[in-house]
């Protein structure tokens, strides 16, 4: 359930700004992107997900951080989650995700902004998602995806809010865009 003090702005139907560069000026305030190296060869590929104390999650506490993985079937939508305190660091590790972000922090300079990022094998980016930014994704393509994510605290159900993927105020368009 979403926290009662969370305000959801009314957005036009669409997907917001499509982020094509880690330095995009349209990126939601506090969201960070870092390319990650992917080393393919004739056996598959190697992807280094995280080094404690380095990268986007460098400041995550070693004693309370958690690393998890989610296997997702093609076409599945998991959205929206929001946290009051937790910061997420996502690394798509297999196939492609359409990631949707919505800034629901009232005092943020980007309040109400929506971002869409296409990340995974074809664009190996890691994403840092701060508290107050609603987030979700859709698996794109014909195969399952794997999302590995690190959080700066152990899972706490009281910190996790949920907003339906089809919330009429967020008005995110999950349909195929390039028909």
Buried (B, 14 or more C-beta within 10 A) or exposed (E): EBBEEBEBBEBEEEBBBBBEEBEBEBBBBBBBBBEBEBEEEEEEEEBEBBEEEEBBBEEBEEEEBEBEEEEBEEEEBBBBBBBBEBBBBBBBBBBBBBBBBBBBBEEBEBBBBBBBBBBBBEBBBBBBBBBBBBBBBBBBBEEEBBBBBBBBBEEEEEBBBEBEBEBEEBBBBBEEEEE
